């Protein structure tokens, strides 16, 4: 297990996709911050920097899907998984090692966006109103969302031997989990508790 983690982290730090993912998250976060700062300055809207944490989750879902698809898919397609099993590693050890490595990579990407929100967004858009009851829960929810998303994407990719197919599947799954499913649940929860019944009018 220790050998799997060591080799996984060595590959992670050498992976260009990790740093490209950080740049993508940083660019997306800066774009959201500039957009919010523009509208706050233009219309003097009451915005708070602490409300921007979930803006990272949308872009980071696709970034994590690409990273997991290529990072894990390359090992699967190249036969590294088969070699690990032949050398005596159990399948659960391989999955757990990949889960730890990809989770750390995903959290590093999220930390870049969260750091920009704290360093730039909070001072420019407004300070934190309630750190304990609002700010910390949002940070925790973002981190847990990324960990859960990474685990589901990894589970899907590890069952697909093709790197290309695995990456495409991971991207489609992330779009469903990050965009389609939350929007569907939100629409369902926003429906009124009761629907007015239709009336009957006799015109004769």
C-alpha positions in Angstrom: 0.0 0.0 0.0 2.8 2.4 0.9 4.6 1.7 -2.4 1.3 2.3 -4.3 0.9 5.7 -2.6 4.5 6.7 -3.2 4.4 5.9 -6.9 1.0 7.5 -7.2 2.1 10.8 -5.6 5.3 10.8 -7.7 3.1 10.6 -10.8 0.7 13.2 -9.5 3.5 15.8 -8.9 4.9 15.2 -12.4 1.5 15.3 -14.1 1.0 18.5 -16.2 -2.8 18.1 -15.9 -2.6 18.9 -12.2 -1.1 22.3 -12.8 -3.3 22.9 -15.8 -6.3 22.1 -13.6 -5.1 24.6 -11.0 -4.8 27.3 -13.7 -8.2 26.5 -15.0 -9.8 26.8 -11.6 -7.8 30.0 -10.9 -8.9 31.5 -14.2 -12.6 30.6 -13.6 -12.5 32.0 -10.0 -10.9 35.3 -11.1 -13.5 35.6 -13.9 -16.4 35.1 -11.3 -14.7 37.6 -9.0 -14.3 40.2 -11.7 -17.9 39.8 -12.9 -19.3 40.1 -9.3 -17.1 43.1 -8.6 -18.3 44.8 -11.9 -21.9 44.4 -11.0 -21.4 45.5 -7.4 -19.6 48.6 -8.6 -22.2 49.3 -11.4 -25.3 48.8 -9.4 -24.0 48.9 -5.8 -25.4 45.4 -5.1 -24.9 43.9 -1.6 -22.6 41.0 -2.5 -20.4 39.0 -0.1 -17.2 37.2 -1.0 -18.1 34.2 1.2 -21.0 33.4 -1.2 -18.6 32.5 -4.1 -17.2 29.3 -2.8 -19.7 27.1 -4.7 -18.8 28.9 -7.9 -15.6 26.7 -8.0 -17.5 23.4 -7.8 -19.1 23.9 -11.3 -15.8 24.2 -13.2 -13.8 21.9 -10.9 -16.2 19.1 -11.7 -15.1 19.0 -15.3 -11.4 19.6 -14.3 -11.5 16.7 -11.9 -13.1 14.5 -14.6 -10.4 15.3 -17.1 -7.6 14.7 -14.5 -9.0 11.4 -13.2 -9.8 10.2 -16.7 -6.3 10.7 -18.0 -4.4 10.1 -14.8 -6.1 6.8 -14.0 -6.9 5.8 -17.5 -3.3 6.0 -18.6 -2.4 3.4 -16.0 -5.4 1.2 -16.9 -4.7 1.4 -20.6 -1.0 0.8 -20.2 -1.4 -2.3 -18.1 -0.1 -0.8 -14.9 -3.2 -2.1 -13.0 -2.6 -5.6 -14.2 1.1 -5.4 -13.2 0.1 -4.2 -9.7 -2.3 -7.2 -9.3 0.3 -9.6 -10.6 2.9 -8.2 -8.2 0.6 -9.0 -5.2 -1.4 -5.9 -4.7 -5.1 -6.3 -3.9 -7.7 -4.5 -6.0 -9.0 -2.6 -3.0 -5.5 -1.4 -2.2 -5.2 -0.1 -5.8 -8.5 1.7 -5.6 -7.7 3.1 -2.2 -4.3 4.4 -3.3 -5.8 6.0 -6.5 -8.5 7.5 -4.4 -6.1 9.1 -1.9 -3.9 10.5 -4.7 -6.7 11.8 -6.9 -8.5 13.3 -3.8 -5.4 15.2 -2.8 -5.0 16.5 -6.4 -8.7 17.5 -6.5 -8.4 19.3 -3.1 -5.3 21.1 -4.3 -7.2 22.5 -7.3 -10.1 23.5 -5.0 -7.7 25.1 -2.6 -6.4 27.4 -5.3 -9.9 28.7 -6.0 -10.8 28.9 -2.4 -7.6 30.8 -1.6 -8.4 33.4 -4.3 -11.9 33.8 -2.9 -10.5 34.4 0.6 -7.6 36.6 -0.5 -9.3 38.6 -3.2 -13.1 38.1 -3.1 -13.7 38.6 0.6 -11.8 41.9 0.9 -13.2 43.4 -2.4 -16.8 42.2 -2.2 -17.3 42.4 1.5 -16.1 40.8 4.7 -17.4 37.6 6.2 -20.6 38.3 8.2 -20.8 35.1 10.2 -17.6 33.0 10.1 -18.8 30.1 12.3 -22.3 29.5 11.0 -21.9 30.5 7.3 -18.3 30.7 6.2 -17.0 27.4 7.7 -20.0 25.3 6.6 -19.6 26.5 3.0 -15.9 25.6 3.0 -16.7 22.2 4.4 -19.5 21.5 1.9 -17.3 22.4 -1.0 -14.5 20.1 0.2 -16.9 17.2 0.9 -18.6 17.7 -2.5 -15.2 17.5 -4.3 -14.2 14.4 -2.3 -17.5 12.7 -3.1 -17.4 13.7 -6.8 -13.8 12.4 -7.1 -14.7 9.1 -5.6 -17.6 8.5 -8.0 -15.6 9.5 -11.0 -12.7 7.3 -10.0 -15.1 4.3 -9.5 -16.4 4.8 -13.0 -13.0 5.3 -14.7 -11.4 2.3 -13.0 -14.0 0.0 -14.7 -13.2 1.3 -18.2 -9.9 0.1 -19.7 -9.8 2.8 -22.4 -8.3 6.2 -21.4 -10.4 8.1 -24.0 -13.7 6.4 -23.2 -13.0 6.7 -19.5 -12.3 10.4 -19.7 -15.4 11.1 -21.8 -17.5 9.0 -19.4 -16.1 10.9 -16.5 -16.8 14.3 -18.1 -20.4 13.3 -18.9 -20.9 11.9 -15.4 -19.5 15.1 -13.8 -21.9 17.2 -16.0 -24.8 15.2 -14.7 -23.8 15.3 -11.1 -22.7 18.9 -11.0 -25.2 20.6 -13.3 -28.2 18.4 -14.3 -28.9 16.6 -11.0 -28.6 19.6 -8.7 -30.8 21.7 -11.0 -33.4 19.0 -11.2 -33.5 18.6 -7.4 -33.6 22.4 -6.9 -36.6 22.7 -9.3 -38.4 19.9 -7.4 -37.7 21.5 -4.0 -38.9 24.9 -5.3 -42.3 23.6 -6.3 -45.2 24.7 -4.2 -46.3 22.3 -1.6 -49.8 22.2 -3.1 -51.0 22.5 -6.7 -54.3 24.4 -7.2 -56.9 22.2 -8.7 -58.6 23.2 -12.0 -62.0 24.8 -11.9 -65.1 24.0 -13.9 -67.1 26.7 -15.6 -70.5 26.0 -17.1 -71.0 28.5 -19.9 -74.4 27.1 -20.9 
